[in-house]
Every structure is written in C-alpha cells, then in structure tokens.
Amino acid sequence: MNKVELVKNNFKKFYIDNGPEAGILQGTKYEGCATHCNACMNAIVRITKPVSILEIGSYHFHSTKTMSKGMDEYLNEDDGLIHTFEIKTGGYDGAGSTAGLPKRISQFFWYPYNTEYDLWKFEDPGIFYSAFVSYNNEQLFEMNSEILKEVSPENGYDLIFIDGDHSYEGVKRDWEHALEVSNEETIIVFDNIWDIRLQPVRDFFDELKTIKWDFEDWNDKYKTDNMVQDTGISLTY
C-alpha cells in the first residue's frame, strides 16, 4: 500500500478534531467552511511516521509544532528533524518566534521568487535575502537549491509540506525543490487547494500525473461536521 492510500484509509482513525483553525474557505463548493491544516498535518504525520520533514512556509510555526507533536508519538523528543523554510524572520507579519520550539525543529531562510504572490516582499526590509530582486527566477531557483541541498538529509525527506508562494510559478518551483530532496517513498502535502483565492495551487495540483488525493470524498462526507480539509497529498511519481 502506498502512502497516499495509507493516509486515505486511516485518516478518520487518526484525525483529531480540535475545532476550526485560522481560515474560512471561499469560492468553492466548501465556501464558508473552516480550515483544519494543523489537525490534518498532525494526522498525516502520525499515520506515515516520517523521521525527517521539510516545511516550506513557517509563518508562526503552528503547523511546524503540530507536526513535531505528532512525531512525539513514535520518536524520542531529541530524535527526528523538521526543517522549515521562510523568506522573512517571523513570517510575513514578523510576529513568529523560534523561542521554545522543540529541538528537532530548525528554521532556515531562502530567496523569495519574483512572482505576483505576497507583493509586500518587494518593499519589506525584513526579507532575509533582500537581494532577490536583482535576480531572475532561474537564478533564484539555483541559489535556493544550493541552500536546501546543504541541509537536507542524505536520503531525502520523508514528508514535505508545501505552504509557501501560492502563485502558479511559486508552487511549481516549490514542487521542483521538493523533488530534489525527496525519494520514491516521500509524501508531499499541498496546503490551500480548496479556496478560489489560491486557485493557482489547485491548478498545479490538478496537473500532476502522480498518485494523489484531494480529500474531496472526505470533505463531502464530513462537511456538515465541520471537518473539511484544505489540503492535497501526492507521491513523487
């Protein structure tokens, strides 16, 4: 059984409904439903038991910490690793803090891409690599690849969570980075595929010719119970 089937077949058993989280979906058939990203990632971690995780998009470390909490069920607190990448210290509002994070979590920074997503990045003095504006996206990709490969585990990450640049080019670049540091057993999770405001993420996910699941059957079944998931999962092939 591949990991997508493993998640699909076991999600109900592992999912812990902690109530609505930060976002409300718009523009799709699940409009008005709350998001449950943290609960979703916690369940996926506990089902697939990754020892190494890559997260693209740290923000306030909510999903980072809930993934680490999931790892606590099968690893000692000093074991395993979560590498989380961001473009600005503290996330886009600067309020995220690394204080008190579990030891297995390490934050890194890389270059933003020149895309239409998060336009504040072009004027924000807090961008870690502010020189990104001087490079084209091909050059930025190569520089980000070097940064990522320098810290990635030799055999690749077991789980990769893509929640960074939500433009079509941005999510495509993040997928390509994910492939660089994955293996044939890696499961890749995309956040925000069920909101019309982030349609480019959905468009890219739909184009993938991989084994994948968009939670639609789950969402249809549990919509009235307020357990809609705004994620999609994929293998690397």
Disulfide bonds with the S-S distance in Angstrom:
none
